[in-house]
Structures are given as structure tokens and as C-alpha cells.
Amino acid sequence: MTLPVLFGANIDPTWQDPHQPRHLARSADESGLDLVTVQDHPYQRAFYDTWTLISYLAATTQRVTIVPTVANLPLRPPAVLAKSAASLDILSGGRVQLGLGAGAFWDAIAAMGGPRRDKKEAVDALDEAIEVIRLMWSGQRSVRFDGSHYRLSGVHPGPAPSPALGIWLGAYGPRTIRLTGTKADGWMPSLGFLGLDRLGEAVARLHAAAEQAGRDPHALRKVYNLNGIIGSESPEPFQGSIRQWTDQLVDVVQRFGMNAFVYWPNDDHARQLRIFAEQVVPEVRQAITG
């Protein structure tokens, strides 16, 4: 199975200009991009609540898929998160995916009343959360789960989402990448934390985990978050010209099998996203489809 290559824009959930996220999302929608992602840091004073914002953005756009990148699991109980995602999936006509992460910034999470977890506990909780979310999406009359971090005691799940709704993990370590290949539908690493020099090894680990679980690794959505700038020629990846960006994106598709890219501009967000959508993406699409 070969998935089409998707392209998207990351939109910061800032409220200093109350309407900027909506303007950027509509621009991405109208310019033909496939995805809009929004980071989730509830403890960040400068940010809107991400789930409220992505629901609003879904209602004010027509075609883009909206993805939290990634939903803050320690502050969002998975059963409730599953119901929120399923509800938005139905209300938006299938235009949402559930990006999910183990958590970080534990001091800030604890300050907001959330748990403080070490690395093992965080991954254990993420693993359990996937099980809980799948049960909440199962359409069964009653579901139960007894884990160390989460429990379901005969809850009646609903609504059942569309088959298109999946779980995409932000994963970097060997265990979380293995978890992604075994249980998730997509992978969302970022260039800033997983550079091109280590991407091939991570992809190989992901594919091996999927194959060992009897899954098709090529059916996994593999999203590469790219922080950078489109401008003059540069020796740095994703810091150069339109032609350099085009060549580098095509290379990442062909060498590593990544099948989605989300642009996080370093500066001048509206203009940069417009250049990406109108000049870079069409060139890449043409190159990879022949």
C-alpha cells in the first residue's frame, strides 16, 4: 500500500492577534494544502486551548485535515480525548486526526495539576492510552480496561468515529517508535529533534516494528515537521531557496519514504506559508508523480 504525499502548515495557537490562526488556516485551506497542525501546551499563557481552537478551525475551513501536534496526554484523559476526537471527526466530515504524545515539560504539567511521570511511566501511560482510545472508538456497548495509569469500568462509548480517524504519535526513542509501528496509524517526528542524519535509522526501526506486528509499514502515515525558512541559497537543509526546498523534499520522499510534510516557518509566517503552498508544494507534487 502506498499513501499519497500530503503537505501542511503548522499554526501556532497564539491569541495576541485573536484572528491570526483562523486567517492562516483559511489560507492553507484555500491554497490546496492537506493538513493544518496545532501544538498543544495548555500551560502556555500565550496559547489558546488547542482542542477549542482546532474545533473552531475545522468549522471555518472546508477541506484541510486538522491535527493536534501533539495532544498533551498527561492533561487530557484518554477516554475524554477519544470522545472529543470522535465527535470532531463526525462534525467535520472526517477532517481530523489524533496526534498524541507521551508528554514533556513536567514542571509545567504538574503546576497545572497533572501527573509528573518519568520516561518509562510516560511511555507506559501512552501505551495504555492507545488501548483506552481504541476501546472508546470500538462501538461496543460497554468497555473495560484495567491499567496502571488509566481505567475504564463499564463505560458506554460513543459516538463511533469514521474509519479514517487514526492515532499519530510524536515519537523519537526506540520504545515509542516501536509502539508507533505496533499500535498507531501515523508518526510525527520533527526535523529539530530528528535530523536527516538519523531519519533513516528511525524509519527502519518503525518499519521493522510494524512488520513484526503483522502490519504493512507502507500504510503508516509518516509526517515530517520541518522548521525552517524559504529564502536565499543555503547549505543547511530546509533553510534555502525554493529549488533547494523542492529537491530536498523529493529526496526525503524517495530516500526515506516520508509521506507528509508540515512546514513550521521560523519567521514571517503568513508569507512563508503562502510561498510553501503556492511555489514549493506544486513543484514537489509534480516531481514525485512524474
VOKOLTOR-42204 format. One record per residue: residue number from 1; residue in one letter; x, y, z of N, C-alpha, C in turn. Coordinates in steps of 0.001 Angstrom, whole numbers, always signed. Example, Ala and Ser with C-alpha at 12.3 -4.5 7.8 and 13.67 -1.06 7.14 Angstrom:
// VOKOLTOR-42204
- 1,A,+13190,-5690,+7800,+12300,-4500,+7800,+13200,-3300,+7800
- 2,S,+12850,-2250,+7080,+13670,-1060,+7140,+12900,+30,+7870
This chain:
// VOKOLTOR-42204
- 1,M,+845,-1196,+0,+0,+0,+0,+883,+1248,+0
- 2,T,+604,+2173,-905,+1349,+3424,-973,+407,+4594,-714
- 3,L,+717,+5391,+287,-115,+6540,+613,+298,+7750,-220
- 4,P,-636,+8615,-566,-277,+9858,-1253,+528,+10758,-323
- 5,V,+1401,+11570,-891,+2191,+12504,-103,+1351,+13744,+188
- 6,L,+1278,+14108,+1463,+483,+15247,+1914,+1396,+16391,+2346
- 7,F,+825,+17601,+2330,+1573,+18790,+2727,+699,+19639,+3640
- 8,G,+1338,+20258,+4643,+551,+21022,+5594,+1292,+22206,+6174
- 9,A,+546,+22960,+6966,+1055,+24159,+7634,+826,+24023,+9123
- 10,N,+1850,+24332,+9906,+1645,+24431,+11344,+1213,+25846,+11696
- 11,I,+238,+25954,+12583,-279,+27253,+13011,-152,+27342,+14522
- 12,D,+585,+28314,+14987,+723,+28490,+16427,-602,+28955,+17033
- 13,P,-986,+28395,+18203,-2274,+28736,+18810,-2238,+30018,+19646
- 14,T,-1556,+31040,+19147,-1411,+32283,+19906,-2668,+33140,+19808
- 15,W,-2942,+33887,+20878,-4148,+34728,+20903,-3835,+36217,+20920
- 16,Q,-2556,+36603,+20795,-2229,+38028,+20804,-2936,+38756,+19660
- 17,D,-2911,+38140,+18474,-3788,+38561,+17378,-4891,+37517,+17322
- 18,P,-6083,+37823,+17863,-7105,+36791,+18067,-7490,+36017,+16814
- 19,H,-7378,+36647,+15646,-7889,+36019,+14432,-6803,+35440,+13534
- 20,Q,-5530,+35552,+13927,-4470,+35047,+13061,-4566,+33545,+12796
- 21,P,-4815,+32704,+13807,-4934,+31277,+13487,-6006,+30982,+12445
- 22,R,-7140,+31663,+12537,-8204,+31446,+11541,-7757,+31895,+10152
- 23,H,-7102,+33052,+10073,-6643,+33549,+8776,-5643,+32584,+8145
- 24,L,-4709,+32084,+8944,-3703,+31171,+8411,-4323,+29833,+8009
- 25,A,-5271,+29343,+8789,-5932,+28078,+8448,-6734,+28207,+7165
- 26,R,-7437,+29309,+7005,-8205,+29514,+5775,-7280,+29638,+4574
- 27,S,-6157,+30311,+4756,-5190,+30437,+3671,-4655,+29064,+3267
- 28,A,-4322,+28220,+4254,-3858,+26867,+3955,-4931,+26072,+3228
- 29,D,-6157,+26221,+3666,-7294,+25521,+3073,-7484,+25944,+1623
- 30,E,-7473,+27233,+1387,-7742,+27772,+49,-6590,+27554,-911
- 31,S,-5366,+27412,-393,-4211,+27242,-1269,-3934,+25784,-1620
- 32,G,-4761,+24867,-1130,-4642,+23471,-1527,-3794,+22593,-642
- 33,L,-3394,+23092,+533,-2673,+22230,+1462,-3621,+21186,+2045
- 34,D,-3049,+20121,+2572,-3843,+18989,+3051,-4049,+18992,+4555
- 35,L,-3090,+19541,+5305,-3091,+19446,+6760,-2889,+20801,+7397
- 36,V,-3488,+20978,+8563,-3166,+22083,+9464,-2907,+21458,+10823
- 37,T,-1735,+21738,+11396,-1409,+21198,+12711,-1310,+22330,+13725
- 38,V,-1609,+21983,+14990,-1600,+22969,+16076,-976,+22312,+17303
- 39,Q,+89,+22915,+17843,+732,+22347,+19028,-157,+22521,+20262
- 40,D,+55,+21648,+21247,-817,+21618,+22427,+5,+21767,+23702
- 41,H,+8,+22976,+24247,+683,+23263,+25514,-281,+24063,+26387
- 42,P,-1179,+23392,+27107,-2213,+24104,+27866,-1668,+25057,+28919
- 43,Y,-473,+24801,+29412,+138,+25626,+30451,+816,+26870,+29891
- 44,Q,+839,+26995,+28562,+1495,+28140,+27939,+531,+29333,+27920
- 45,R,+873,+30376,+28643,-9,+31538,+28796,-376,+32171,+27465
- 46,A,+528,+32155,+26507,+304,+32846,+25236,-565,+32064,+24262
- 47,F,-975,+30837,+24644,-1690,+29968,+23711,-3167,+29827,+24073
- 48,Y,-3996,+29742,+23032,-5370,+29264,+23198,-5352,+27801,+23670
- 49,D,-6486,+27336,+24180,-6659,+25902,+24361,-6722,+25259,+22989
- 50,T,-5889,+24258,+22765,-5745,+23698,+21422,-6994,+22988,+20946
- 51,W,-7654,+22215,+21820,-8831,+21491,+21321,-9951,+22456,+20946
- 52,T,-10132,+23506,+21723,-11122,+24522,+21362,-10763,+25145,+20024
- 53,L,-9478,+25460,+19835,-9050,+26115,+18602,-9213,+25203,+17400
- 54,I,-8799,+23933,+17481,-8911,+23087,+16291,-10369,+22822,+15936
- 55,S,-11248,+22798,+16929,-12675,+22663,+16629,-13184,+23886,+15868
- 56,Y,-12742,+25058,+16305,-13105,+26301,+15625,-12533,+26328,+14207
- 57,L,-11283,+25920,+14046,-10663,+25925,+12723,-11342,+24924,+11789
- 58,A,-11724,+23785,+12318,-12439,+22813,+11487,-13754,+23390,+10972
- 59,A,-14407,+24200,+11815,-15694,+24789,+11418,-15530,+25934,+10434
- 60,T,-14344,+26527,+10350,-14153,+27682,+9473,-13344,+27339,+8221
- 61,T,-13072,+26030,+7998,-12387,+25583,+6797,-13260,+24546,+6084
- 62,Q,-12819,+24168,+4884,-13646,+23280,+4063,-13012,+21916,+3794
- 63,R,-11676,+21864,+3665,-11081,+20625,+3167,-9866,+20128,+3945
- 64,V,-9132,+21009,+4630,-7927,+20549,+5319,-8274,+19654,+6508
- 65,T,-7368,+18722,+6784,-7460,+17893,+7985,-6713,+18596,+9109
- 66,I,-7321,+18644,+10282,-6756,+19348,+11438,-6164,+18314,+12406
- 67,V,-4945,+18595,+12887,-4253,+17634,+13736,-3600,+18346,+14920
- 68,P,-3922,+17967,+16154,-3116,+18468,+17279,-1757,+17796,+17248
- 69,T,-695,+18584,+17400,+652,+18033,+17231,+1552,+18392,+18414
- 70,V,+1455,+17631,+19466,+560,+16500,+19684,-270,+16787,+20919
- 71,A,-1454,+16135,+21025,-2313,+16356,+22181,-1576,+15993,+23466
- 72,N,-1722,+16839,+24471,-989,+16686,+25731,-1688,+15651,+26606
- 73,L,-1259,+14411,+26463,-1926,+13303,+27144,-1972,+13454,+28663
- 74,P,-899,+13890,+29348,-987,+13987,+30801,-2069,+14939,+31304
- 75,L,-2472,+15915,+30486,-3506,+16858,+30897,-4847,+16600,+30223
- 76,R,-4932,+15538,+29408,-6183,+15230,+28712,-6459,+13737,+28864
- 77,P,-7338,+13336,+29789,-7610,+11918,+29997,-8009,+11230,+28695
- 78,P,-7452,+10060,+28401,-7646,+9471,+27078,-9089,+9129,+26726
- 79,A,-9905,+8758,+27705,-11297,+8445,+27380,-12039,+9693,+26901
- 80,V,-11786,+10810,+27572,-12415,+12070,+27169,-11820,+12545,+25847
- 81,L,-10504,+12408,+25694,-9846,+12791,+24447,-10392,+11972,+23277
- 82,A,-10622,+10694,+23501,-11191,+9843,+22455,-12583,+10328,+22047
- 83,K,-13394,+10698,+23025,-14737,+11190,+22711,-14666,+12529,+21979
- 84,S,-13743,+13397,+22396,-13573,+14682,+21723,-13177,+14471,+20268
- 85,A,-12204,+13586,+20024,-11737,+13345,+18664,-12822,+12714,+17806
- 86,A,-13542,+11749,+18348,-14616,+11114,+17587,-15717,+12112,+17254
- 87,S,-16041,+12974,+18204,-17077,+13988,+17967,-16654,+14946,+16862
- 88,L,-15395,+15422,+16926,-14924,+16358,+15913,-14783,+15666,+14559
- 89,D,-14410,+14414,+14554,-14342,+13643,+13314,-15694,+13644,+12604
- 90,I,-16745,+13379,+13346,-18089,+13339,+12758,-18546,+14733,+12340
- 91,L,-18367,+15697,+13217,-18833,+17062,+12933,-18091,+17706,+11766
- 92,S,-16837,+17324,+11558,-16035,+17930,+10492,-16074,+17147,+9189
- 93,G,-16797,+16050,+9164,-16814,+15231,+7960,-15522,+14462,+7756
- 94,G,-14914,+14005,+8846,-13722,+13187,+8763,-12439,+13965,+8564
- 95,R,-12398,+15213,+9031,-11219,+16063,+8805,-10410,+16276,+10082
- 96,V,-10130,+15205,+10775,-9304,+15306,+11981,-8512,+14023,+12141
- 97,Q,-7290,+14159,+12662,-6505,+13020,+13110,-6037,+13340,+14525
- 98,L,-5853,+12294,+15337,-5463,+12498,+16730,-3956,+12335,+16881
- 99,G,-3237,+13446,+16856,-1822,+13422,+17212,-1695,+13285,+18720
- 100,L,-800,+12417,+19165,-725,+12094,+20585,+735,+11928,+20994
- 101,G,+1054,+12419,+22189,+2416,+12291,+22702,+2427,+11879,+24161
- 102,A,+3594,+11413,+24613,+3723,+10931,+25986,+3762,+12059,+26993
- 103,G,+4175,+13259,+26555,+4255,+14389,+27465,+5693,+14870,+27627
- 104,A,+5816,+16130,+28009,+7107,+16767,+28280,+6821,+17976,+29170
- 105,F,+7864,+18709,+29530,+7686,+19906,+30361,+6912,+19567,+31636
- 106,W,+7466,+18623,+32382,+6736,+18052,+33516,+6497,+19046,+34642
- 107,D,+7378,+20009,+34832,+7133,+21029,+35854,+5867,+21811,+35532
- 108,A,+5710,+22192,+34263,+4531,+22950,+33848,+3273,+22101,+33937
- 109,I,+3383,+20820,+33572,+2231,+19920,+33675,+1806,+19764,+35132
- 110,A,+2782,+19559,+36019,+2473,+19409,+37443,+1881,+20688,+38017
- 111,A,+2376,+21833,+37547,+1842,+23109,+38030,+383,+23287,+37663
- 112,M,-59,+22602,+36613,-1451,+22706,+36176,-2308,+21578,+36754
- 113,G,-1730,+20795,+37654,-2487,+19729,+38308,-2338,+18370,+37680
- 114,G,-1474,+18258,+36661,-1274,+16975,+36011,-245,+16132,+36722
- 115,P,-69,+14884,+36279,+903,+13985,+36911,+2328,+14330,+36487
- 116,R,+3265,+13963,+37317,+4680,+14062,+36964,+5176,+12628,+36734
- 117,R,+5574,+12323,+35501,+5961,+10964,+35146,+7416,+10919,+34685
- 118,D,+8110,+9834,+35037,+9431,+9637,+34459,+9261,+9061,+33051
- 119,K,+10367,+8859,+32350,+10290,+8461,+30940,+9550,+7140,+30759
- 120,K,+9860,+6147,+31602,+9187,+4853,+31481,+7698,+4980,+31761
- 121,E,+7351,+5694,+32825,+5942,+5871,+33163,+5191,+6588,+32045
- 122,A,+5838,+7573,+31428,+5185,+8327,+30363,+4872,+7433,+29165
- 123,V,+5808,+6569,+28807,+5569,+5673,+27674,+4549,+4594,+28045
- 124,D,+4627,+4081,+29269,+3616,+3122,+29738,+2217,+3734,+29636
- 125,A,+2086,+4986,+30082,+788,+5658,+30047,+326,+5871,+28613
- 126,L,+1236,+6212,+27715,+881,+6382,+26308,+383,+5070,+25712
- 127,D,+1064,+3994,+26009,+644,+2677,+25529,-765,+2359,+26022
- 128,E,-999,+2580,+27306,-2338,+2330,+27863,-3383,+3247,+27218
- 129,A,-3007,+4494,+26988,-3954,+5454,+26421,-4417,+5021,+25033
- 130,I,-3509,+4460,+24245,-3915,+3969,+22922,-4969,+2885,+23063
- 131,E,-4774,+1983,+24020,-5763,+926,+24252,-7111,+1521,+24660
- 132,V,-7073,+2495,+25555,-8313,+3139,+26007,-9014,+3829,+24846
- 133,I,-8273,+4560,+24042,-8875,+5287,+22921,-9490,+4322,+21916
- 134,R,-8783,+3242,+21601,-9339,+2255,+20663,-10648,+1666,+21203
- 135,L,-10675,+1382,+22508,-11915,+861,+23097,-13041,+1890,+23013
- 136,M,-12713,+3147,+23259,-13731,+4193,+23200,-14235,+4432,+21771
- 137,W,-13457,+4034,+20790,-13877,+4159,+19387,-14484,+2870,+18836
- 138,S,-14566,+1833,+19664,-14883,+495,+19166,-16338,+317,+18764
- 139,G,-17226,+1138,+19290,-18650,+939,+19032,-19270,-145,+19887
- 140,Q,-18492,-746,+20791,-19045,-1762,+21682,-20031,-1126,+22665
- 141,R,-20916,-1964,+23191,-21922,-1447,+24114,-21294,-1000,+25431
- 142,S,-20305,-1756,+25915,-19663,-1453,+27188,-18213,-1906,+27119
- 143,V,-17296,-1078,+27663,-15879,-1438,+27596,-15240,-1289,+28967
- 144,R,-14223,-2135,+29196,-13482,-2114,+30445,-11980,-2166,+30147
- 145,F,-11219,-1532,+31006,-9766,-1575,+30891,-9195,-1343,+32280
- 146,D,-8199,-2137,+32646,-7593,-2015,+33969,-6093,-1873,+33814
- 147,G,-5609,-639,+33778,-4189,-393,+33629,-3607,+249,+34872
- 148,S,-2327,+537,+34809,-1666,+1193,+35931,-1964,+2690,+35968
- 149,H,-2246,+3272,+34801,-2467,+4713,+34715,-3918,+5071,+34382
- 150,Y,-4608,+4198,+33646,-5968,+4504,+33201,-6867,+3291,+33392
- 151,R,-8140,+3580,+33674,-9113,+2510,+33857,-10444,+2894,+33219
- 152,L,-11108,+1884,+32691,-12487,+2010,+32228,-13296,+955,+32958
- 153,S,-14424,+1339,+33514,-15211,+410,+34337,-16628,+291,+33805
- 154,G,-16747,-296,+32625,-18067,-498,+32042,-18645,+747,+31402
- 155,V,-17776,+1621,+30879,-18262,+2832,+30221,-18920,+2466,+28893
- 156,H,-19929,+3260,+28504,-20631,+3061,+27232,-20069,+4055,+26221
- 157,P,-19212,+3597,+25311,-18557,+4537,+24397,-19483,+5024,+23291
- 158,G,-19132,+6167,+22751,-19873,+6749,+21634,-19633,+8252,+21604
- 159,P,-19733,+8843,+20433,-20077,+8209,+19153,-18893,+7459,+18565
- 160,A,-19182,+6496,+17688,-18118,+5803,+16979,-17663,+6689,+15816
- 161,P,-16351,+6897,+15660,-15866,+7767,+14594,-15857,+7061,+13246
- 162,S,-15502,+7793,+12221,-15332,+7210,+10896,-14072,+6353,+10878
- 163,P,-13962,+5422,+9937,-12749,+4596,+9855,-11488,+5401,+9574
- 164,A,-11626,+6630,+9095,-10451,+7440,+8738,-9729,+8013,+9944
- 165,L,-10387,+8078,+11097,-9756,+8671,+12271,-8678,+7754,+12819
- 166,G,-7461,+8293,+12925,-6348,+7497,+13418,-5583,+8182,+14522
- 167,I,-4594,+7485,+15045,-3713,+7991,+16093,-2317,+8140,+15495
- 168,W,-1802,+9359,+15532,-454,+9655,+15030,+414,+10040,+16219
- 169,L,+1518,+9347,+16407,+2352,+9577,+17579,+3565,+10449,+17264
- 170,G,+3846,+11373,+18168,+5116,+12075,+18157,+6118,+11209,+18905
- 171,A,+7018,+10533,+18188,+7863,+9508,+18800,+9291,+9629,+18304
- 172,Y,+10249,+9423,+19238,+11670,+9542,+18902,+12517,+8396,+19439
- 173,G,+12242,+7952,+20654,+13038,+6904,+21265,+12695,+5539,+20708
- 174,P,+13580,+4544,+20913,+13323,+3197,+20394,+11985,+2622,+20834
- 175,R,+11621,+2839,+22093,+10378,+2234,+22571,+9145,+2902,+21978
- 176,T,+9149,+4238,+21881,+7968,+4919,+21330,+7864,+4702,+19822
- 177,I,+8995,+4587,+19137,+8930,+4269,+17709,+8384,+2859,+17519
- 178,R,+8820,+1923,+18353,+8282,+564,+18283,+6777,+568,+18565
- 179,L,+6352,+1347,+19543,+4926,+1467,+19848,+4156,+2024,+18651
- 180,T,+4740,+2992,+17974,+4097,+3570,+16788,+3894,+2514,+15715
- 181,G,+4948,+1755,+15418,+4834,+736,+14387,+3868,-369,+14745
- 182,T,+3738,-638,+16048,+2906,-1744,+16504,+1434,-1358,+16631
- 183,K,+1160,-112,+17124,-211,+200,+17510,-806,+1469,+16895
- 184,A,+20,+2338,+16337,-500,+3621,+15860,-739,+3591,+14355
- 185,D,-1320,+4671,+13857,-1619,+4799,+12436,-668,+5761,+11730
- 186,G,+53,+6561,+12515,+947,+7532,+11920,+2046,+7939,+12882
- 187,W,+3051,+8603,+12327,+4256,+9008,+13051,+4526,+10463,+12721
- 188,M,+4862,+11288,+13732,+5030,+12726,+13538,+6329,+13234,+14157
- 189,P,+7496,+12858,+13636,+8746,+13415,+14157,+9003,+14809,+13592
- 190,S,+9914,+15537,+14220,+10276,+16886,+13786,+11758,+16948,+13443
- 191,L,+12077,+17695,+12396,+13455,+17887,+11955,+14350,+18346,+13100
- 192,G,+13833,+19247,+13949,+14647,+19795,+15024,+15069,+18769,+16063
- 193,F,+14337,+17661,+16175,+14659,+16622,+17142,+15142,+15329,+16481
- 194,L,+14869,+15190,+15186,+15298,+14012,+14444,+15777,+14482,+13070
- 195,G,+17076,+14762,+12981,+17644,+15293,+11754,+17759,+14254,+10657
- 196,L,+18114,+14710,+9467,+18238,+13823,+8323,+19296,+12755,+8545
- 197,D,+20295,+13028,+9364,+21354,+12060,+9614,+20866,+10855,+10415
- 198,R,+19739,+11009,+11126,+19207,+9904,+11936,+17851,+9415,+11456
- 199,L,+17297,+10060,+10438,+15948,+9729,+9993,+15870,+8316,+9422
- 200,G,+16848,+7926,+8618,+16802,+6599,+8004,+16776,+5479,+9026
- 201,E,+17584,+5591,+10065,+17607,+4577,+11117,+16263,+4491,+11831
- 202,A,+15644,+5655,+12095,+14348,+5668,+12778,+13263,+5053,+11900
- 203,V,+13277,+5361,+10603,+12299,+4773,+9692,+12453,+3256,+9643
- 204,A,+13690,+2788,+9591,+13923,+1339,+9569,+13381,+675,+10831
- 205,R,+13580,+1310,+11978,+13066,+769,+13236,+11532,+749,+13236
- 206,L,+10937,+1811,+12719,+9472,+1889,+12622,+8931,+772,+11732
- 207,H,+9531,+602,+10555,+9059,-420,+9625,+9232,-1823,+10195
- 208,A,+10346,-2053,+10883,+10579,-3375,+11467,+9523,-3695,+12517
- 209,A,+9168,-2705,+13334,+8147,-2929,+14366,+6794,-3241,+13732
- 210,A,+6460,-2511,+12676,+5182,-2763,+12000,+5147,-4163,+11401
- 211,E,+6231,-4558,+10742,+6280,-5882,+10123,+6205,-6988,+11167
- 212,Q,+6878,-6814,+12292,+6833,-7814,+13357,+5430,-7960,+13939
- 213,A,+4648,-6877,+13864,+3269,-6912,+14354,+2290,-7363,+13273
- 214,G,+2816,-7732,+12097,+1954,-8176,+11009,+1243,-7046,+10299
- 215,R,+1820,-5861,+10352,+1203,-4691,+9729,+2031,-4256,+8522
- 216,D,+1371,-3553,+7600,+2039,-3026,+6419,+2693,-1692,+6776
- 217,P,+4021,-1608,+6809,+4667,-345,+7192,+4387,+793,+6227
- 218,H,+4066,+447,+4982,+3806,+1489,+3992,+2401,+2084,+4128
- 219,A,+1588,+1489,+5009,+261,+2043,+5291,+304,+3066,+6413
- 220,L,+1482,+3257,+7021,+1624,+4233,+8095,+1803,+5632,+7517
- 221,R,+1093,+6592,+8059,+1293,+7991,+7690,+2546,+8494,+8407
- 222,K,+3529,+8968,+7652,+4807,+9403,+8225,+4980,+10894,+7932
- 223,V,+4744,+11712,+8960,+4718,+13167,+8832,+6023,+13747,+9364
- 224,Y,+6718,+14519,+8541,+7961,+15163,+8972,+7684,+16647,+9177
- 225,N,+7804,+17106,+10428,+7615,+18521,+10751,+8912,+19271,+10454
- 226,L,+8818,+20302,+9614,+10005,+20995,+9128,+10017,+22441,+9599
- 227,N,+10874,+22742,+10548,+11082,+24136,+10924,+12190,+24693,+10029
- 228,G,+11948,+25873,+9446,+12937,+26428,+8535,+12487,+27744,+7952
- 229,I,+13114,+28104,+6837,+12786,+29349,+6157,+13049,+29158,+4670
- 230,I,+12199,+29728,+3839,+12367,+29687,+2389,+12903,+31048,+1962
- 231,G,+14096,+31065,+1382,+14704,+32340,+1024,+15832,+32169,+44
- 232,S,+17028,+32611,+429,+18186,+32525,-444,+18872,+31175,-286
- 233,E,+19790,+30886,-1197,+20522,+29626,-1173,+21229,+29433,+171
- 234,S,+21232,+28182,+647,+21857,+27884,+1933,+22360,+26450,+1945
- 235,P,+23468,+26179,+2623,+23941,+24794,+2750,+23148,+23984,+3769
- 236,E,+22350,+24646,+4599,+21572,+23966,+5622,+20271,+23420,+5039
- 237,P,+19862,+22220,+5437,+18604,+21674,+4924,+17408,+22500,+5383
- 238,F,+16505,+22746,+4440,+15264,+23466,+4693,+15498,+24866,+5253
- 239,Q,+16548,+25493,+4760,+16848,+26889,+5085,+17146,+27682,+3806
- 240,G,+16892,+27098,+2637,+17361,+27682,+1394,+16277,+28151,+450
- 241,S,+16575,+28059,-830,+15714,+28583,-1887,+14548,+27638,-2186
- 242,I,+13634,+28110,-3007,+12506,+27280,-3437,+13014,+26020,-4120
- 243,R,+14012,+26162,-4991,+14565,+24993,-5679,+15207,+24032,-4684
- 244,Q,+15944,+24542,-3709,+16553,+23660,-2716,+15490,+22939,-1904
- 245,W,+14470,+23642,-1472,+13375,+23015,-732,+12741,+21904,-1571
- 246,T,+12474,+22190,-2823,+11843,+21199,-3699,+12708,+19947,-3808
- 247,D,+13985,+20138,-4097,+14888,+18998,-4247,+15011,+18208,-2946
- 248,Q,+15089,+18901,-1814,+15245,+18220,-540,+13990,+17432,-160
- 249,L,+12823,+17986,-415,+11590,+17263,-114,+11451,+16019,-979
- 250,V,+11742,+16148,-2246,+11683,+14983,-3138,+12663,+13913,-2661
- 251,D,+13848,+14326,-2245,+14860,+13389,-1754,+14383,+12655,-501
- 252,V,+13731,+13359,+420,+13254,+12732,+1650,+12144,+11724,+1346
- 253,V,+11290,+12040,+385,+10263,+11081,-38,+10925,+9827,-609
- 254,Q,+11859,+10024,-1505,+12441,+8894,-2231,+13404,+8081,-1377
- 255,R,+14194,+8727,-528,+15194,+8006,+273,+14626,+7370,+1522
- 256,F,+13692,+8094,+2180,+13234,+7653,+3499,+11766,+7226,+3536
- 257,G,+11023,+7488,+2469,+9629,+7071,+2442,+8703,+7923,+3284
- 258,M,+9140,+9117,+3683,+8217,+10009,+4392,+7116,+10416,+3428
- 259,N,+5877,+10466,+3928,+4746,+10712,+3021,+3869,+11879,+3449
- 260,A,+4402,+12751,+4285,+3712,+14003,+4623,+4734,+14974,+5215
- 261,F,+4518,+16246,+4950,+5409,+17296,+5439,+4579,+18465,+5948
- 262,V,+4930,+18955,+7127,+4259,+20126,+7697,+5314,+21197,+7937
- 263,Y,+5069,+22379,+7392,+6029,+23470,+7478,+5754,+24331,+8695
- 264,W,+6814,+24544,+9504,+6795,+25424,+10675,+7739,+26597,+10372
- 265,P,+7282,+27676,+9797,+8209,+28774,+9454,+8883,+29358,+10693
- 266,N,+10161,+29697,+10545,+10880,+30347,+11639,+10426,+31780,+11849
- 267,D,+9892,+32401,+10794,+9533,+33817,+10847,+8581,+34114,+9688
- 268,D,+7934,+35292,+9745,+7113,+35778,+8629,+6106,+34712,+8180
- 269,H,+5332,+34232,+9134,+4546,+33016,+8946,+3589,+33065,+7758
- 270,A,+2803,+34097,+7632,+1802,+34139,+6569,+2462,+34087,+5192
- 271,R,+3493,+34896,+4998,+4172,+34932,+3697,+4897,+33616,+3419
- 272,Q,+5584,+33086,+4409,+6317,+31843,+4229,+5383,+30679,+3888
- 273,L,+4265,+30589,+4582,+3324,+29510,+4301,+2723,+29658,+2910
- 274,R,+2525,+30889,+2475,+1998,+31119,+1125,+3013,+30677,+62
- 275,I,+4291,+30997,+268,+5327,+30557,-671,+5395,+29029,-710
- 276,F,+5350,+28422,+457,+5390,+26957,+539,+4234,+26344,-249
- 277,A,+3020,+26849,-9,+1833,+26268,-643,+1773,+26539,-2135
- 278,E,+2168,+27733,-2541,+1961,+28145,-3931,+3149,+27867,-4840
- 279,Q,+4368,+27740,-4269,+5544,+27579,-5125,+6315,+26294,-4864
- 280,V,+6447,+25896,-3600,+7205,+24678,-3313,+6354,+23431,-3547
- 281,V,+5189,+23379,-2946,+4370,+22163,-2988,+4010,+21738,-4410
- 282,P,+3562,+22635,-5290,+3254,+22177,-6654,+4457,+21553,-7370
- 283,E,+5651,+22102,-7139,+6847,+21558,-7756,+7146,+20155,-7232
- 284,V,+6983,+19963,-5930,+7239,+18637,-5345,+6209,+17634,-5844
- 285,R,+4960,+18034,-5854,+3921,+17123,-6336,+4184,+16696,-7770
- 286,Q,+4583,+17633,-8593,+4895,+17317,-9975,+6071,+16352,-10079
- 287,A,+7091,+16577,-9266,+8288,+15749,-9336,+8039,+14313,-8883
- 288,I,+7216,+14147,-7855,+7037,+12786,-7309,+5970,+11988,-8057
- 289,T,+5130,+12681,-8841,+4106,+11971,-9612,+4531,+11794,-11062
- 290,G,+5631,+12458,-11437,+6145,+12319,-12792,+5424,+13195,-13785
